[in-house]
């Protein structure tokens, strides 16, 4: 969705910094991306996407997981209908070695956003799964798939112990 730009004001400097932040994140330059997103936050301090990426980059660049989690949770609360804040919060949890919190976040995201492919892929990448219902058969066997779906409906998703 294109950004609406008011003709009376110049192009938002925060948008440029945010674009550079995303580029730096993609290229693995986390410290530079963090400084860019912080500049974007100075321009638009209530922007949930800026907060979400600031949280993610705080975790990646500085290993400050509590601050990162707080920023991402504020972003999720503001944008419950978008997948990206959930993905960023889940990644913060993965970096903090809290996989069950990451799974819970992604599952909440799927309930709020719907069956988003990025959320599902992220869940699969974390890789925590129950044992097959029939361990003597392959996980992909028809019976394991059918009984596994039934077990999931009855017991719900895998929870942290």
C-alpha positions in Angstrom: 0.0 0.0 0.0 1.6 3.3 -1.0 2.3 6.0 1.6 0.1 9.0 1.5 2.2 12.2 1.3 0.9 15.5 2.3 1.8 18.1 -0.4 2.3 20.8 2.2 5.2 19.0 4.0 8.3 17.5 2.5 8.9 13.8 2.3 9.2 12.4 5.8 12.8 11.9 6.7 11.8 9.0 8.9 10.6 7.1 5.9 14.0 7.4 4.3 15.7 6.3 7.4 13.3 3.4 7.8 14.0 2.2 4.2 17.7 2.3 4.9 17.1 0.4 8.2 15.4 -2.4 6.3 18.2 -2.5 3.8 20.8 -2.7 6.5 18.8 -5.4 8.3 18.6 -7.4 5.1 22.4 -7.0 4.5 23.2 -8.0 8.1 24.4 -4.5 9.2 22.4 -4.5 12.5 24.2 -1.6 14.3 23.7 0.7 11.3 20.1 -0.4 10.9 19.5 0.3 14.6 20.8 3.8 14.3 18.6 4.4 11.2 15.4 3.1 12.8 16.1 5.2 15.9 16.4 8.3 13.7 13.0 7.3 12.2 11.5 6.9 15.6 12.6 10.5 16.5 10.5 11.7 13.6 7.5 9.4 14.3 7.8 8.0 17.8 4.4 6.3 17.7 4.9 4.4 14.5 4.4 0.7 15.4 6.5 -0.6 12.5 9.4 1.6 13.5 9.1 0.4 17.1 8.9 -3.2 16.0 12.0 -3.0 13.9 13.8 -1.0 16.6 13.0 -3.9 19.0 14.3 -6.5 16.6 17.5 -4.6 15.9 18.0 -3.9 19.6 18.0 -7.6 20.1 20.2 -8.4 17.1 22.8 -5.6 17.5 23.0 -5.1 21.3 21.5 -8.3 22.9 19.2 -6.1 25.0 16.3 -8.5 25.0 14.1 -6.9 27.7 14.0 -3.6 25.9 13.6 -5.3 22.5 10.6 -7.3 23.9 9.0 -4.2 25.2 9.3 -2.3 21.9 7.9 -5.3 20.0 5.0 -5.9 22.3 3.9 -2.2 22.0 4.0 -2.6 18.3 2.0 -5.8 18.3 -0.6 -4.2 20.6 -0.9 -1.3 18.1 -1.0 -3.4 14.9 -2.7 -6.7 15.8 -3.9 -7.2 12.2 -0.4 -7.2 10.7 2.0 -10.1 10.6 5.3 -8.3 10.7 5.2 -7.1 14.4 4.4 -10.7 15.4 7.3 -12.0 13.3 9.7 -9.4 14.8 8.7 -10.2 18.4 9.0 -14.0 17.7 12.5 -13.4 16.3 13.4 -11.4 19.5 12.3 -14.5 21.5 14.4 -16.8 19.3 17.4 -14.6 19.7 16.8 -14.7 23.5 16.6 -18.5 23.4 12.9 -18.5 24.3 11.5 -20.8 21.6 8.2 -21.5 23.3 7.4 -17.8 23.7 8.2 -17.4 20.0 5.8 -20.2 19.1 3.1 -18.7 21.3 3.6 -15.3 19.7 3.4 -16.8 16.1 0.3 -18.8 17.0 -1.4 -15.6 18.4 -0.4 -13.9 15.2 -2.1 -16.6 13.2 -5.3 -16.1 15.2 -5.2 -12.3 14.8 -3.9 -12.0 11.2 -5.2 -15.3 9.7 -3.2 -17.9 8.0 -0.3 -15.8 6.9 2.4 -17.7 5.0 5.3 -15.9 6.7 3.9 -16.7 10.1 3.5 -20.4 9.2 7.0 -20.6 7.7 8.5 -19.0 10.8 6.7 -21.6 13.0 8.1 -24.4 10.8 11.6 -22.9 11.1 11.6 -23.0 14.9 11.1 -26.7 14.5 9.5 -27.8 17.8 7.1 -30.6 17.1 5.4 -33.4 18.9 6.4 -37.0 18.3 4.4 -38.8 15.6 1.3 -40.5 16.9 2.4 -43.8 15.4 6.2 -43.7 15.9 6.7 -47.0 13.8 5.5 -45.1 10.7 7.1 -42.1 9.0 5.9 -38.7 10.1 4.5 -38.1 6.5 2.5 -41.3 6.5 -1.2 -40.8 6.0 -2.2 -42.2 9.4 0.2 -40.1 11.3 -1.0 -37.0 9.4 -4.7 -37.7 10.1 -4.2 -38.7 13.7 -1.8 -35.8 14.2 -4.4 -33.3 13.1 -7.0 -35.0 15.4 -4.6 -34.8 18.3 -3.9 -31.1 17.6 -7.6 -30.4 17.6 -8.1 -32.2 20.9 -5.0 -31.1 22.7 -4.3 -27.7 21.0 -0.9 -26.4 20.1 2.3 -27.6 21.9 2.8 -25.5 25.1 6.0 -24.7 27.0 6.7 -27.0 29.9 
